[in-house]
């Protein structure tokens, strides 16, 4: 998609603090980090969200998770981390391009959700 923020970042049209790139995925530091480690991993090919994936997206989804593990260990969270993929309005997805937040650091990230 020509006007997608994350597509533009992956193409190098918008600067980012890149930490990883291969032919399928691109990873960069979040501009407003919520934790000491906060990296976004995106597919280079535009996929709107988990709600719109197809069977042909299986390999890139697996690649995102494999890269998440590698980057967490290499960037200060070898003892664990959290992967968050917000999806759609209810999931509070802010950018309409599939992306995984890799969050961690030296301290536990806290509870996953508040109990209701």
Secondary structure, 3 states (H helix, E strand, C coil): CCCCHHHHHHCCCCCCCEEEECCCEEEEECCCCCCCEEEEEEECCCCCCHHHCCHHHHHHHHHHHHHHHHHHHHCCCCCCEEEECCCCCCCCCCCCCCEEEEEECCCCCCCCCCCC
